[in-house]
Amino acid sequence: MTTATAPAGAKERLRFDNLEQHLLLKNGNYLYKVPFRGGFAVLKVYQGSRTWFDYALKTCGNVLVCNQTSFMPRARRRTELDCLKLWREAGFRVFGLYEDVEVEGIDPTLWALYEYVPRPKLVDLLGKGEIPLAERLALWRNFLPIWHRRHALAVSRAEPRLVHENGDLKHIMVLEDGGYLQFDFEMVFRSKSRVKEFVAREILSFLKSLGKTVGEHDFPAFMEETVRHYPDHDLLRYTHAFAFANPNPILRLARAIDRRIKPRAQKPFSKYNVARRLEHALDGR
């Protein structure tokens, strides 16, 4: 990598002669761990390996069916940068963004340069059986008030961008100071009138991920911690209505059909079975 000296007030210019040697992850986007200012940064290029037809087809599904934002590369970048700003201003830890740089040879509307954070993901720590159960429960318990505060803000502000569209434990890092960094904001929901529904969906998504991570043996203990320490039981109970009694008759019918014909709906940690188990845990208290 070479860095061009910039005049005072100008952006620093970066040139990478061989980006492929810095490839960190290829997941529809290209993420590169690049040397930067004596350390590292993550260069995220939103133009991935999919064809433009794939992007357009996925966008149609997102916008017309799922009430989500566009899947097109430039739109995903705009959405993510907007969400990073929103979440950061709301007091949630997200990746830092380097805005005072330029990268030669890449369309500036297709990339962003983020801080590199070498910390473990919550999914990796909760899934480690060699870590005592009490320590893993504490990691989850400490996350719950942060999780709830975001949900409460989303509902009170009618702000769908504060709901994680891709809720999964692999999108949370555990920091050295005990905090939690959250990421992956390329797509969000759009309707301000359905925020509570989106929150319920996210709760079930995280609990599904939790169940798959900790396994059947330990999941009841984590569910008990959730019920005990997540402050708003109304939101937790709404997950059951989301899964089984949506006020929209079309969605309610679609989910009823989904439960009957999709094999994945019968899996122990499907959203339907997780909603049932959460309702049972709430009734038990």
Phi, psi and omega per residue, in radians:
M1 nan 2.519 3.030
T2 -2.172 2.561 3.122
T3 -2.087 2.191 3.109
A4 -1.522 2.354 3.081
T5 -1.213 2.194 -3.072
A6 -1.803 2.527 3.041
P7 -1.051 2.779 -3.140
A8 -0.966 2.263 3.122
G9 1.547 -0.231 -3.141
A10 -1.565 2.827 3.129
K11 -1.343 2.528 3.055
E12 -1.244 2.330 -3.102
R13 -1.796 2.253 3.141
L14 -1.978 2.427 3.057
R15 -2.289 2.225 3.128
F16 -1.968 1.976 -3.079
D17 -1.273 -0.463 -3.139
N18 -2.542 1.489 -3.098
L19 -1.123 -0.540 -3.038
E20 -1.032 -0.524 -3.133
Q21 -1.237 -0.220 -3.140
H22 -1.832 0.153 -3.062
L23 -1.052 2.173 3.124
L24 -1.764 -0.707 -3.077
L25 -2.816 2.466 3.060
K26 -2.171 1.893 -3.043
N27 -2.450 0.744 -2.991
G28 1.728 -0.616 2.928
N29 -1.854 3.089 2.977
Y30 -2.074 2.148 3.103
L31 -1.976 2.233 -3.111
Y32 -2.113 2.293 3.019
K33 -1.567 1.807 -2.980
V34 -1.945 2.557 3.043
P35 -1.142 2.407 -3.056
F36 -2.772 2.075 3.035
R37 0.884 0.833 3.099
G38 1.429 0.004 3.109
G39 -2.476 -2.316 -3.129
F40 -2.402 2.776 2.982
A41 -2.444 2.936 3.106
V42 -1.966 2.044 3.059
L43 -1.600 2.048 -3.129
K44 -1.881 2.093 3.117
V45 -1.877 2.036 -2.986
Y46 -1.393 -0.296 3.045
Q47 -1.405 1.765 -3.026
G48 -1.686 -2.621 -3.027
S49 -1.560 -0.054 -3.119
R50 -1.389 2.759 3.072
T51 -1.428 2.862 3.098
W52 -1.118 -0.548 3.074
F53 -1.112 -0.749 3.108
D54 -1.049 -0.779 3.128
Y55 -1.070 -0.776 -3.109
A56 -1.152 -0.722 -3.139
L57 -1.117 -0.788 3.114
K58 -1.117 -0.646 3.119
T59 -1.100 -0.726 3.113
C60 -1.039 -0.771 3.112
G61 -1.115 -0.760 -3.140
N62 -1.063 -0.892 -2.989
V63 -1.335 -0.772 -3.006
L64 -1.496 -0.482 -3.040
V65 -1.948 -0.796 -2.944
C66 -1.698 -0.017 -3.123
N67 1.022 0.669 -3.140
Q68 -2.005 2.983 3.117
T69 -1.384 3.022 -3.057
S70 -1.132 2.616 3.091
F71 -1.676 -0.018 -3.130
M72 -1.134 2.547 -3.018
P73 -0.944 -0.860 -3.110
R74 -1.155 -0.632 3.128
A75 -1.183 -0.690 3.117
R76 -1.116 -0.678 3.101
R77 -1.128 -0.811 3.131
R78 -1.049 -0.763 -3.132
T79 -1.086 -0.785 -3.105
E80 -1.132 -0.745 3.140
L81 -1.144 -0.682 3.082
D82 -1.087 -0.764 -3.113
C83 -1.191 -0.687 3.093
L84 -1.002 -0.777 3.133
K85 -1.132 -0.782 -3.125
L86 -1.090 -0.860 -3.113
W87 -1.134 -0.725 -3.130
R88 -1.098 -0.771 -3.140
E89 -1.174 -0.431 3.096
A90 -1.453 -0.054 3.059
G91 1.678 0.274 3.128
F92 -1.764 2.506 -3.084
R93 -1.394 2.128 3.108
V94 -2.361 3.008 3.125
F95 -1.076 2.428 2.984
G96 -1.268 2.680 -3.074
L97 -2.129 2.287 3.068
Y98 -1.644 1.899 -3.089
E99 -1.794 -0.095 -3.068
D100 -1.724 0.552 -3.113
V101 -2.334 2.785 2.973
E102 -2.222 2.537 3.087
V103 -1.997 2.098 -3.121
E104 -1.198 2.472 3.004
G105 1.488 0.005 3.126
I106 -2.209 2.317 3.100
D107 -0.930 2.155 -3.075
P108 -1.108 -0.251 3.110
T109 -1.554 0.087 -3.066
L110 -2.100 0.095 -3.114
W111 -2.490 2.845 2.993
A112 -2.590 2.627 -3.131
L113 -1.969 2.062 -3.054
Y114 -1.964 2.758 3.032
E115 -1.114 2.601 3.078
Y116 -1.694 2.158 -3.097
V117 -2.100 1.785 -3.100
P118 -1.469 1.201 -3.120
R119 -2.190 2.687 -3.122
P120 -1.261 2.692 3.073
K121 -1.506 2.648 -3.138
L122 -1.040 -0.631 -3.141
V123 -1.065 -0.628 -3.113
D124 -1.252 -0.675 -3.119
L125 -1.287 -0.757 -3.132
L126 -1.195 -0.421 -3.126
G127 -1.533 -0.033 -3.121
K128 -1.516 1.836 -3.133
G129 -1.114 -0.407 -3.139
E130 -1.289 -0.281 3.033
I131 -1.417 2.237 -3.117
P132 -0.931 2.521 -3.101
L133 -0.987 -0.693 -3.117
A134 -1.059 -0.656 3.126
E135 -1.227 -0.675 3.128
R136 -1.213 -0.654 3.066
L137 -1.104 -0.654 3.128
A138 -1.139 -0.673 3.096
L139 -1.054 -0.755 3.125
W140 -1.226 -0.760 -3.118
R141 -1.061 -0.702 -3.124
N142 -1.220 -0.420 3.112
F143 -1.352 -0.498 -2.987
L144 -1.021 -0.773 3.112
P145 -1.116 -0.598 3.094
I146 -1.171 -0.760 3.117
W147 -1.042 -0.858 -3.114
H148 -1.120 -0.706 -3.108
R149 -1.034 -0.683 3.123
R150 -1.172 -0.744 3.116
H151 -1.078 -0.747 -3.136
A152 -1.111 -0.698 3.093
L153 -1.129 -0.753 3.140
A154 -1.020 -0.786 -3.118
V155 -1.208 -0.813 -3.073
S156 -1.160 -0.567 -3.134
R157 -1.622 -0.093 -2.992
A158 0.896 0.891 -3.024
E159 -2.035 1.659 -3.106
P160 -1.141 -0.361 -3.135
R161 -1.230 -0.226 3.075
L162 -1.544 0.059 3.056
V163 -1.761 2.325 -3.120
H164 -1.414 1.974 -3.110
E165 -1.146 -0.551 -3.098
N166 -2.027 1.095 -3.065
G167 -1.151 2.050 -3.073
D168 -2.840 2.490 -3.134
L169 -1.102 -0.335 3.134
K170 -1.317 -0.098 3.118
H171 -1.828 0.410 3.083
I172 -2.295 2.246 3.026
M173 -1.836 2.556 3.092
V174 -1.758 2.100 -3.042
L175 -1.566 2.852 -3.097
E176 -1.078 -0.554 -3.115
D177 -1.478 0.121 -3.139
G178 1.570 -0.025 3.105
G179 -1.398 3.088 -3.087
Y180 -2.265 2.164 3.110
L181 -1.775 2.277 -3.114
Q182 -2.012 2.570 -3.076
F183 -2.627 3.096 -3.110
D184 1.412 1.406 -3.086
F185 -2.141 0.591 -3.038
E186 -1.218 -0.491 -3.140
M187 -2.358 2.555 3.121
V188 -2.438 2.912 3.022
F189 -1.394 2.812 -3.000
R190 -1.975 -0.563 -2.984
S191 -1.332 2.164 3.081
K192 -1.318 -0.358 -3.112
S193 -1.489 -0.114 -3.082
R194 -2.056 0.384 -3.027
V195 -1.089 -0.724 -3.140
K196 -1.065 -0.681 3.073
E197 -1.085 -0.748 3.141
F198 -1.150 -0.639 3.088
V199 -1.107 -0.766 3.120
A200 -1.053 -0.736 3.100
R201 -1.050 -0.764 -3.130
E202 -1.144 -0.716 3.115
I203 -1.003 -0.826 3.132
L204 -1.130 -0.648 3.134
S205 -1.097 -0.786 3.120
F206 -1.142 -0.727 -3.126
L207 -1.190 -0.611 3.019
K208 -1.045 -0.830 3.127
S209 -1.081 -0.699 3.114
L210 -1.079 -0.805 -3.131
G211 -1.076 -0.780 3.124
K212 -1.124 -0.508 -3.087
T213 -1.391 -0.805 -3.033
V214 -1.602 -0.313 3.083
G215 1.517 2.884 -3.054
E216 -1.070 -0.624 -3.064
H217 -1.135 -0.754 -3.045
D218 -1.663 -0.235 -3.047
F219 -1.025 -0.707 3.129
P220 -1.001 -0.634 3.123
A221 -1.167 -0.686 3.107
F222 -1.221 -0.621 3.091
M223 -1.143 -0.699 3.095
E224 -1.091 -0.723 3.091
E225 -1.092 -0.668 3.134
T226 -1.084 -0.857 -3.119
V227 -1.142 -0.613 -3.080
R228 -1.333 -0.600 -2.949
H229 -2.034 -0.171 2.997
Y230 -1.395 2.081 -2.908
P231 -1.181 -0.458 -2.976
D232 -1.927 1.699 -3.141
H233 -1.245 -0.378 3.081
D234 -1.095 -0.748 3.106
L235 -1.164 -0.694 3.105
L236 -1.097 -0.734 -3.131
R237 -1.193 -0.502 -3.115
Y238 -1.151 -0.316 3.088
T239 -1.073 -0.590 -3.139
H240 -1.212 -0.720 3.076
A241 -1.117 -0.691 3.108
F242 -1.018 -0.762 -3.058
A243 -1.365 -0.576 -2.958
F244 -2.143 -0.335 -3.015
A245 -2.443 0.812 -3.141
N246 -1.062 2.355 -3.132
P247 -1.123 -0.362 3.084
N248 -1.400 2.002 -3.055
P249 -1.080 -0.539 3.135
I250 -1.194 -0.800 3.105
L251 -1.149 -0.667 3.131
R252 -1.093 -0.752 3.109
L253 -1.157 -0.736 -3.130
A254 -1.057 -0.710 -3.135
R255 -1.264 -0.580 3.079
A256 -1.112 -0.746 3.084
I257 -1.130 -0.742 3.128
D258 -1.001 -0.756 -3.126
R259 -1.127 -0.539 -3.062
R260 -1.478 -0.593 -2.971
I261 -1.918 -0.293 -3.090
K262 -1.614 2.098 3.105
P263 -0.997 -0.588 -3.104
R264 -1.159 -0.402 3.129
A265 -1.174 -0.334 -3.131
Q266 -1.618 -0.089 -3.108
K267 -1.190 2.650 -3.072
P268 -0.955 -0.593 -3.083
F269 -1.990 0.606 2.949
S270 -1.221 2.828 3.139
K271 -1.069 -0.530 -3.128
Y272 -1.246 -0.813 -3.142
N273 -1.220 -0.587 3.067
V274 -1.161 -0.707 3.098
A275 -1.086 -0.719 3.095
R276 -1.090 -0.777 -3.099
R277 -1.183 -0.630 3.103
L278 -1.174 -0.753 3.098
E279 -1.051 -0.723 3.125
H280 -1.127 -0.729 3.133
A281 -1.129 -0.697 3.095
L282 -1.136 -0.734 3.110
D283 -1.125 -0.598 -3.125
G284 -1.170 -0.385 3.104
R285 -1.603 nan nan
